[in-house]
Amino acid sequence: MTGLDALLVVAAIFALGTLYVVVPIAADVYRRFRGTRVITCPENQRAAAVQVDARHAAFTTVAGRADIKLARCSRWPERHDCGQECLRQIESAPEECLVHTMLAKFYAGKHCVLCGASFDGIESWGHHTALMAPGGLTLEWSQIASEQLPDLLQSHQPVCWNCHVAETFRRQHSDLVIDRPAQSAAH
């Protein structure tokens, strides 16, 4: 083995060792900062939906410290040139302002207002839980703009997927629905 070959082997071992350490750290940063969050906009003190550029944060972690910046905001493009002071809220509690966390806390320990079923968790895709407005209209939380969630979670009630589907059908096809009084099992 020549000196050049030995140098290449050492460089390859160093590169693999670096990847072994860096990739898990970058992946953790990516996971921590992905997803839609609801923050309080420092400019107008109202809720805004934001997404951190998780790829950029993960990539810059390799160079030292993660550089956190926004990829999207519900106040853009009008306020695209803001100072992004809201990032302090995300840096101090990255999990707490996630939409998924907000919803999980809202549904925890609650029951569907229509059938009484308990909520075991919320689905990120597929059969979403729903909310019932004071007027009785149900809608999936995924149909709601994220920045509206804090207000709606104060005024709306939890509804399970099955009841939401039934109520949507009842609303859209009322001519096909027949309401019958409940029958007792004692017949």
C-alpha positions as CSV (number, residue, x, y, z in Angstrom):
1,M,0.0,0.0,0.0
2,T,1.4,3.3,-1.0
3,G,1.3,6.5,1.0
4,L,-1.5,7.9,-1.3
5,D,-3.6,4.7,-0.8
6,A,-3.2,4.9,3.0
7,L,-4.2,8.6,2.9
8,L,-7.3,7.8,0.9
9,V,-8.3,5.0,3.3
10,V,-7.9,7.4,6.3
11,A,-9.9,10.1,4.4
12,A,-12.7,7.6,3.7
13,I,-12.8,6.4,7.3
14,F,-13.0,10.0,8.4
15,A,-15.7,10.9,5.9
16,L,-17.8,7.8,7.0
17,G,-17.3,8.6,10.6
18,T,-18.4,12.2,10.1
19,L,-21.5,11.0,8.2
20,Y,-22.3,8.6,11.0
21,V,-22.4,11.5,13.4
22,V,-23.8,14.3,11.3
23,V,-26.6,12.6,9.5
24,P,-28.6,11.6,12.6
25,I,-28.2,15.1,14.0
26,A,-29.4,16.7,10.8
27,A,-32.3,14.3,10.6
28,D,-33.3,15.1,14.2
29,V,-33.2,18.9,13.4
30,Y,-35.3,18.3,10.2
31,R,-37.9,16.3,12.2
32,R,-38.0,18.9,15.0
33,F,-38.7,21.8,12.7
34,R,-41.0,20.3,10.0
35,G,-44.8,20.8,10.1
36,T,-47.2,23.7,10.3
37,R,-47.1,25.8,13.4
38,V,-49.4,28.5,14.8
39,I,-47.7,31.4,16.4
40,T,-48.7,34.8,17.6
41,C,-47.5,37.4,15.0
42,P,-45.4,40.0,16.9
43,E,-46.6,42.7,14.6
44,N,-50.4,42.4,15.0
45,Q,-50.7,40.0,18.0
46,R,-52.9,37.7,15.9
47,A,-52.5,34.0,15.1
48,A,-50.5,33.2,11.9
49,A,-49.7,29.8,10.4
50,V,-46.0,29.3,9.6
51,Q,-43.6,26.6,8.3
52,V,-39.9,26.6,9.1
53,D,-37.5,25.8,6.3
54,A,-36.7,22.4,7.9
55,R,-34.3,21.4,5.1
56,H,-32.3,24.6,5.5
57,A,-32.2,24.1,9.3
58,A,-30.9,20.5,8.9
59,F,-28.3,21.5,6.3
60,T,-27.0,24.4,8.3
61,T,-26.7,22.1,11.4
62,V,-23.9,20.3,9.5
63,A,-21.9,23.6,9.5
64,G,-22.4,24.3,13.2
65,R,-25.7,25.7,14.5
66,A,-29.0,25.3,12.8
67,D,-30.1,28.5,11.0
68,I,-33.9,28.7,11.5
69,K,-35.9,30.7,9.0
70,L,-39.4,30.6,7.7
71,A,-40.4,28.9,4.4
72,R,-44.1,30.0,4.6
73,C,-46.3,32.3,6.5
74,S,-50.1,32.9,6.2
75,R,-49.3,36.6,6.2
76,W,-47.2,36.4,3.1
77,P,-46.7,37.7,0.4
78,E,-47.9,41.0,1.9
79,R,-45.6,40.8,4.9
80,H,-42.8,38.7,3.3
81,D,-40.2,41.3,4.4
82,C,-40.9,41.0,8.1
83,G,-38.1,40.4,10.6
84,Q,-39.4,36.9,11.5
85,E,-39.3,37.7,15.2
86,C,-41.9,35.0,15.6
87,L,-39.1,32.4,15.3
88,R,-38.3,33.0,18.9
89,Q,-41.6,31.4,19.8
90,I,-40.7,28.3,17.7
91,E,-37.1,28.1,19.0
92,S,-38.3,28.3,22.6
93,A,-41.1,25.6,22.2
94,P,-40.9,23.9,18.8
95,E,-43.4,21.2,19.7
96,E,-45.9,23.3,21.5
97,C,-46.9,25.5,18.5
98,L,-47.3,22.6,16.1
99,V,-50.8,22.2,14.8
100,H,-50.7,18.5,15.5
101,T,-49.8,19.2,19.2
102,M,-52.6,21.8,19.5
103,L,-55.1,19.4,18.2
104,A,-53.9,16.5,20.3
105,K,-54.3,18.6,23.4
106,F,-57.7,19.7,22.3
107,Y,-59.1,16.2,21.7
108,A,-57.3,14.5,24.7
109,G,-59.8,13.2,27.2
110,K,-62.8,14.4,25.2
111,H,-65.7,12.6,23.6
112,C,-67.6,13.1,20.4
113,V,-70.5,15.5,21.2
114,L,-72.8,13.4,18.9
115,C,-72.2,9.8,19.8
116,G,-70.0,9.9,22.9
117,A,-67.0,8.0,21.4
118,S,-63.7,8.8,23.0
119,F,-60.7,10.1,21.0
120,D,-57.7,7.8,21.1
121,G,-55.6,10.3,19.1
122,I,-55.8,12.3,16.0
123,E,-54.9,11.2,12.5
124,S,-52.5,13.3,10.4
125,W,-54.0,11.8,7.2
126,G,-57.0,9.8,6.3
127,H,-60.0,9.9,8.7
128,H,-59.6,13.2,10.5
129,T,-61.4,14.2,13.6
130,A,-63.8,17.1,13.1
131,L,-65.2,20.1,14.8
132,M,-68.8,21.2,15.3
133,A,-69.6,24.9,15.0
134,P,-72.2,26.4,17.4
135,G,-74.7,26.2,14.5
136,G,-74.2,22.5,14.1
137,L,-72.1,22.5,11.0
138,T,-69.3,19.9,11.1
139,L,-65.9,20.2,9.3
140,E,-62.7,18.3,9.4
141,W,-59.8,20.2,11.1
142,S,-57.8,19.7,7.9
143,Q,-60.4,22.0,6.1
144,I,-59.7,24.8,8.5
145,A,-56.9,27.4,7.9
146,S,-54.3,26.7,10.6
147,E,-54.3,30.3,11.8
148,Q,-58.0,30.0,12.6
149,L,-57.6,27.0,14.8
150,P,-56.9,28.8,18.2
151,D,-60.2,30.7,17.9
152,L,-62.2,27.7,16.6
153,L,-60.9,25.4,19.3
154,Q,-62.4,27.8,21.8
155,S,-65.9,27.9,20.2
156,H,-66.3,24.5,18.5
157,Q,-66.9,21.0,19.9
158,P,-65.1,17.7,19.1
159,V,-66.8,15.3,16.6
160,C,-65.5,11.9,15.5
161,W,-65.0,11.0,11.9
162,N,-68.0,8.7,11.7
163,C,-70.4,11.4,13.0
164,H,-68.8,14.0,10.7
165,V,-69.4,11.8,7.7
166,A,-73.0,11.1,8.8
167,E,-73.7,14.8,9.4
168,T,-72.2,15.8,6.1
169,F,-74.4,13.2,4.3
170,R,-77.4,14.5,6.2
171,R,-76.6,18.0,5.2
172,Q,-75.9,17.3,1.5
173,H,-78.6,14.7,0.9
174,S,-81.4,15.6,3.3
175,D,-84.0,14.2,0.9
176,L,-82.5,10.7,1.4
177,V,-82.4,10.8,5.2
178,I,-85.2,9.5,7.3
179,D,-85.0,10.1,11.0
180,R,-86.6,7.4,13.1
181,P,-87.0,7.5,16.9
182,A,-84.7,5.3,18.8
183,Q,-86.1,1.8,19.6
184,S,-85.6,0.2,22.9
185,A,-83.9,-3.2,23.1
186,A,-86.7,-4.5,25.3
187,H,-89.0,-5.6,22.4
